[in-house]
Amino acid sequence: MDIPPSSQYPARSSASHILLEEIEHEAENEETRERDVHFFLPSTNPQSRRSSADDAAQMNSRPRSSAFSNNPGSSSSPNGRMLLVHTFPLSAQSGPSQTLLLPRTNVTGNRVLAACRDDSMRCAYFHEEDVGGDELVVVPKSALISSFPLEKPWKVGAMSVKTADPSVPGCVDLVVCLAYLPRQKDGAAFVDSDKAPKSILIAAWMQPEDLAMEKPVLAHVHLGFTPHGCNQLIWWKDLEKLEETTARIIIPSQEDALYCLELPRTLPQTDNMPLHVQDASSVVPLFSKIGPLSCVNAMEYFDQSDKRYIAVSTGPSASIRFGYYSVASEEWYPMWEVRHDSMTSRMRFFQDGNKVHLLVIGLLEVAIIYLNVSAELRPKSVVLPKSKHFDVVTSCDIVSGNGGSRPEIFLGTYGRSVLVYQFDEVNPVLSYVLETACPVYYLAVADMLRSMQTSAQKELVTVVVTQKAIQVYCLV
């Protein structure tokens, strides 16, 4: 598989270097720009409506919002381009170690929680205001969070969120943060005692009126084990229960064990409620039936009728096992197993029509999709082309197809690029490549709701977190 010619994927342009210089300049000034960003969607704003002089003036009034992705010439993508709406700068010393997209609210819109390398927690949020016509206004804000009980030398290794369930009375959003003690430069641990905590897990219940996580209800527990290097946190729901009043989170460790923590879905009355971590097999007997679960890299599942289909990746040279659990027989039925050459960093199920596929991302391999996994004992697979040509894939997200369109797959890479694929079972197409100024640590695709006088529209927004900035793009 050859790398495309430079005419198709040009060398990183001077615009990328200019963007990087602007990000560094803003970060050094320690000032976050929070002015409203005005722009027009090209798909809804014909060129005939404005003169070229008006266009130039408009572009100059909103810095960096006119940066577009490079399109390799494929016409299969329904969106085509990504418009840079706003950049939340981060200094080189405070680049994010972990990032999380929080549920949107009517006031703040989409929110991004970033745990930074300078031991700070930051919340950036943005929403869209309707000014009529084709014009969109994005209102960005950011805040420094001081409520989390983390001090040096603890480092955040994983974050995850359980969104509120409207069917459960009083249910709120729940954020879990897992931190660990890193080793010193000489390789020695900060604490050598066997009885000292190896990691800490913080649970934060977000009050509805607490828009920027300034006053969450907190609880934490010290853990006597070291979490697994991939830092996966797995929310586990009982298949038989239609309503959850408690949430279970599974924590893989470097030992041959999984651990489980149960948390209430409703807001605790006070801070620092006691938390108790248990062996996961004692809480979820299914885990003992699946087989050895040492060094779990990733685990994903989905439910169909009375069956739960599970994919689990274990070991440094990933062994991926797939099977299902039957509620009727209370038995585990293995279906297939494959081996990869490197550790699995991400797995995602997604649906296309009535078929369910599995996206697998390895640290040193191309991204692979296993097709129609629940209906085949030996599923076929397809490779996402050129997914290894942009360095390590660090993150992913999938947008389900609507109205007959096919799913779109987004990959963030350490090679300073975001790859967007149009899914096809035979020949997935790399629709376009977005170049960024720094390595991509995290990406997520969210909905930005737009209220109109005649109808309600939904715009897709991509949040891209790089080494020095949180960037918000609009798919147009």
MARKE-830821 format. One line per field, with one value per residue (C-alpha): residue number from 1; x, y, z. Coordinates in steps of 0.1 Angstrom, whole numbers, plus 2048, in hexadecimal, padded with zeros to 3 digits. Example, Ala and Ser with C-alpha at 12.3 -4.5 7.8 and 13.67 -1.06 7.14 Angstrom:
BEGIN
i	(1/2)
xx	(87B/889)
yy	(7D3/7F5)
zz	(84E/847)
end
This chain:
BEGIN
i	(1/2/3/4/5/6/7/8/9/10/11/12/13/14/15/16/17/18/19/20/21/22/23/24/25/26/27/28/29/30/31/32/33/34/35/36/37/38/39/40/41/42/43/44/45/46/47/48/49/50/51/52/53/54/55/56/57/58/59/60/61/62/63/64/65/66/67/68/69/70/71/72/73/74/75/76/77/78/79/80/81/82/83/84/85/86/87/88/89/90/91/92/93/94/95/96/97/98/99/100/101/102/103/104/105/106/107/108/109/110/111/112/113/114/115/116/117/118/119/120/121/122/123/124/125/126/127/128/129/130/131/132/133/134/135/136/137/138/139/140/141/142/143/144/145/146/147/148/149/150/151/152/153/154/155/156/157/158/159/160/161/162/163/164/165/166/167/168/169/170/171/172/173/174/175/176/177/178/179/180/181/182/183/184/185/186/187/188/189/190/191/192/193/194/195/196/197/198/199/200/201/202/203/204/205/206/207/208/209/210/211/212/213/214/215/216/217/218/219/220/221/222/223/224/225/226/227/228/229/230/231/232/233/234/235/236/237/238/239/240/241/242/243/244/245/246/247/248/249/250/251/252/253/254/255/256/257/258/259/260/261/262/263/264/265/266/267/268/269/270/271/272/273/274/275/276/277/278/279/280/281/282/283/284/285/286/287/288/289/290/291/292/293/294/295/296/297/298/299/300/301/302/303/304/305/306/307/308/309/310/311/312/313/314/315/316/317/318/319/320/321/322/323/324/325/326/327/328/329/330/331/332/333/334/335/336/337/338/339/340/341/342/343/344/345/346/347/348/349/350/351/352/353/354/355/356/357/358/359/360/361/362/363/364/365/366/367/368/369/370/371/372/373/374/375/376/377/378/379/380/381/382/383/384/385/386/387/388/389/390/391/392/393/394/395/396/397/398/399/400/401/402/403/404/405/406/407/408/409/410/411/412/413/414/415/416/417/418/419/420/421/422/423/424/425/426/427/428/429/430/431/432/433/434/435/436/437/438/439/440/441/442/443/444/445/446/447/448/449/450/451/452/453/454/455/456/457/458/459/460/461/462/463/464/465/466/467/468/469/470/471/472/473/474/475/476)
xx	(800/812/813/7FF/813/81B/801/7E6/7F5/80A/826/81B/814/820/7FD/802/822/810/7F4/80E/81E/7FD/7F4/816/813/7F0/7FB/81A/804/7EE/7D0/7B3/7A0/77B/76D/750/75A/745/746/731/72D/739/71E/702/712/716/733/71B/70F/72F/74A/76E/777/75B/769/78C/77F/76B/788/79F/785/785/7A9/7B0/78B/791/7A9/79D/7A7/7B8/7A0/7B1/797/77E/75A/74C/74E/72D/73F/75F/770/776/774/78A/773/787/7A8/7AC/7D2/7E6/80B/825/829/804/7FB/7DF/7E7/7C2/7A4/77E/760/745/720/712/6FB/6E2/6F8/71C/716/733/74E/771/783/7A9/7C1/7E1/805/80B/7F3/7D6/7B3/7A2/77F/779/756/745/722/711/6FB/6E0/6E3/6CD/6D6/6F6/70B/716/725/73A/73E/75E/766/780/786/7A1/793/7A1/788/799/7AE/7CD/7F0/813/820/7FE/7F8/7D6/7D7/7B3/791/76F/74B/72A/70E/6EE/6D2/6B0/69D/6AE/6A0/6BB/6D6/6F4/713/72F/754/76F/794/7B0/7D2/7F3/816/82F/853/870/889/8A1/885/87E/85A/851/844/855/83F/829/80D/80E/7F2/7FC/7DF/7C1/79E/789/764/753/72D/724/708/6F1/6F7/71D/724/74A/750/75A/746/742/73B/75B/766/786/797/7BB/7C3/7DE/7E5/7F3/7DB/7E2/7F7/7DB/7C7/7A5/787/768/745/732/70C/6F8/6E6/6C8/6C2/6AE/6B6/6D7/6D7/6FC/718/734/756/770/795/7AF/7D0/7F3/7EB/7D7/7B7/79B/78D/76A/75C/737/72B/709/6F9/6E8/6FA/709/6FF/723/746/75E/745/757/760/768/77B/774/781/76D/766/754/73D/739/73C/73D/761/76C/75B/76B/78E/7AF/7AC/7D0/7DD/7BC/7C3/79F/77C/75C/73A/717/6F5/6DD/6BD/6C8/6EC/70A/726/749/76B/789/7AD/7C9/7EE/80B/806/7E1/7CB/7A8/78C/767/749/727/716/6F2/6DB/6C4/6E0/6F7/714/731/735/756/753/775/798/7B4/7D7/7E8/80C/809/7F4/7D1/7CB/7A7/789/767/747/732/713/70D/6E9/6E2/707/71F/744/762/77D/79F/7BC/7DF/7FC/813/7FA/7E1/7BD/7A8/782/774/753/731/741/722/718/739/74F/76C/764/774/788/791/7AF/7AA/7C2/7E1/7D7/7FB/80B/805/817/804/7DE/7D7/7B1/791/76D/751/733/715/706/6E4/6CB/6DD/700/71D/72F/74D/76C/783/7A7/7BE/7E4/804/80F/7FB/7DE/7BA/7AE/78A/77D/75D/755/750/752/768/77B/77B/783/79B/784/79B/7B8/7B9/7DC/7E2/800/807/802/7DE/7D8/7B2/794/76E/751/734/712/70E/6E9/6DE/6BC/6AC/68C/67E/690/6AA/6CB/6E8/70B/728/745/767/77C/7A1/7B9/7DD/7FD/7F8/7D3/7AF/7A1/77C/774/752/74B/73E)
yy	(800/81F/841/859/873/895/8A5/891/894/8B3/8BA/8CC/8EF/910/916/8F9/90A/92B/91A/90A/92C/93C/920/923/949/948/92D/940/95F/94A/95A/945/957/955/96C/960/950/959/945/939/915/913/8F9/912/932/936/94B/962/970/981/992/986/9A5/99C/979/985/99D/981/969/983/989/965/957/933/92B/928/90A/8ED/8C9/8BA/8A6/88A/88E/874/87E/863/878/88A/8A5/8AC/8C6/8CF/8F3/8FE/911/918/90F/90D/910/8FC/903/8EA/8E1/8DA/8C5/8AC/88A/87F/88F/889/896/89E/89E/8BE/8D5/8EF/90B/8FF/8E9/8D1/8CF/8C1/8B6/8B5/8A8/8BA/8B0/8CE/8BC/8D4/8CB/8E2/8E3/8F3/8F6/906/909/917/936/93B/95D/954/94D/93A/94A/935/943/92C/939/929/929/918/913/905/8EA/8E9/8D1/8B0/8A3/89D/8AA/8A3/88A/879/877/871/850/84C/85E/853/860/84F/866/86B/853/866/846/846/861/879/869/880/87F/86C/871/859/862/849/856/845/84C/84E/842/85A/85F/845/82B/82A/82E/84C/835/813/806/7E8/7F7/819/820/81A/82E/842/843/862/863/884/888/8A7/8BC/8C8/8ED/8E7/8EF/8F0/8D5/8EF/8DF/8B9/8A1/88D/86C/859/838/82E/80E/7F5/7EB/7FB/800/7F2/807/80C/81C/80F/814/7FF/808/7E7/7E5/7C6/7B7/7AD/7D0/7EA/805/80D/81D/815/815/7FC/805/7EA/7F2/7DC/7D8/7CD/7AE/790/7A0/7B9/7CF/7DD/7FC/803/827/837/848/863/880/876/88C/894/892/875/859/838/824/7FF/7ED/7C8/7AC/7AF/789/78A/7A5/79A/773/774/780/75E/74C/760/751/761/787/791/7B2/7BE/7D8/7DF/7D1/7DA/7CB/7CF/7BF/7AE/79F/789/787/79C/79B/7A3/7AA/7AA/7B0/7A3/7A1/7B5/7A3/7A7/788/794/77C/780/76E/773/76D/75E/76A/74B/731/747/73A/74A/73F/747/74E/758/764/776/781/7A2/7AD/7C9/7D4/7E0/804/808/7F3/800/7EF/801/7F9/7FB/7F1/7D0/7C6/7CD/7D2/7D5/7EF/7E5/7FD/7F0/805/7FA/7ED/7F9/7FD/7DF/7DA/7B7/7B4/7A7/799/78B/776/767/74C/759/77D/78E/7AD/7CC/7E4/80A/815/82A/829/821/83C/858/849/839/83C/84C/84F/848/850/843/856/83F/842/853/853/838/846/831/835/84C/842/85D/854/86C/865/86F/87A/89A/88F/885/86A/868/848/840/81D/801/7DC/7D6/7F6/811/833/84C/86A/886/88E/8AB/8B7/8C6/8D9/8BF/89A/891/882/880/886/883/88C/89D/8AD/8D2/8D9/8F7/907/917/92A/910/8F0/8E1/8D7/8C2/8CB/8B2/8C0/8AF/8B6/8B0/8B2/8B6/8BA/8E0/8E7/8DD/8E3/8E4/8DC/8DD/8C3/8D5)
zz	(800/7F3/803/7ED/7D9/7E7/7D1/7E3/807/806/81E/83E/832/841/84E/867/874/876/88A/8A1/8A7/8AF/8C8/8D9/8DB/8EB/904/90F/916/92D/91E/911/8F5/8FC/8E2/8CD/8AB/88D/86D/850/845/820/818/821/817/7F1/7E5/7D2/7F4/7FC/7E8/7EA/7FE/817/819/821/83C/84B/84B/85C/877/883/886/87D/876/851/853/83F/83C/81E/809/7F4/7D9/7E4/7DE/7F5/815/81C/82F/81C/832/856/861/87E/895/8B4/8C6/8EB/8EF/908/911/907/92C/931/913/91B/929/928/918/91B/908/922/91B/90D/920/914/922/91B/8FD/8F8/913/913/933/930/94A/942/948/960/978/970/964/94A/93D/91B/90D/8EF/8E2/8C4/8C3/8A9/898/87A/856/84E/869/886/8A7/8BD/8E1/8F1/916/92C/951/967/97E/9A1/9B1/9A9/9C6/9B1/9BB/9AF/9A6/99D/977/966/953/948/949/940/943/949/93C/94F/948/944/94F/971/988/995/97F/977/962/972/96A/976/976/97C/986/98D/99B/97F/982/986/96B/97A/978/99D/9AA/9BF/9DA/9E0/9FC/9F2/A08/9F7/9DE/9BA/9AB/9B4/9A5/9A7/9A1/99A/998/984/991/976/97D/97F/95A/95B/976/990/9AC/9A6/9C3/9C7/9D5/9D1/9DA/9DB/9C8/9D1/9AE/98F/972/950/938/91F/93B/92F/945/93D/947/94C/94B/956/937/94B/95B/947/960/972/994/998/97F/97D/970/968/96E/95D/970/968/97C/970/97D/976/991/995/9A5/9AA/9AB/9B0/992/9A7/9B9/9DB/9F8/A02/9F5/9FD/9FF/A05/9E5/9E4/9C8/9C3/9AD/98E/98B/9AC/9A0/97C/97B/955/956/965/948/92C/934/93E/940/947/93A/92B/910/906/90B/8F8/8F7/8E8/8EE/8D7/8E5/902/8F7/900/8E6/8F5/8E5/8FC/8F3/90A/90B/8FB/8DA/8DB/8DB/8D2/8DD/8D3/8E0/8F0/911/911/92D/927/92C/942/92D/91A/8F5/8E4/8BF/8B1/8BB/8A8/8B0/8A8/8A8/8C0/8DE/8D7/8E1/8D6/8CC/8C1/8B5/89C/888/862/85A/86C/86E/88C/884/89B/897/8A6/8A9/8B2/8BD/8A1/887/86D/879/871/870/877/863/86F/88E/89F/881/877/887/872/86A/84C/852/83F/844/846/82B/834/859/861/84B/865/883/8A1/8A2/8C4/8C3/8AF/8AC/895/888/87F/85D/85A/83E/82A/82E/83A/85B/85D/871/880/88A/89D/898/8A8/885/889/873/876/85D/853/842/830/83B/821/827/808/803/81F/811/821/81B/827/83E/857/85F/881/88F/8AB/8B2/8B8/8DB/8DA/8C3/8C6/8B0/8C1/8B7/8B7/8B6/8A3/8A9/88B/887/86E/878/88F/87F/88D/885/88B/89E/8A2/8C1/8BA/8D7/8CE/8E2/8E6/8E0/8E1/8BE/8B3/88F/87E/863/844)
end
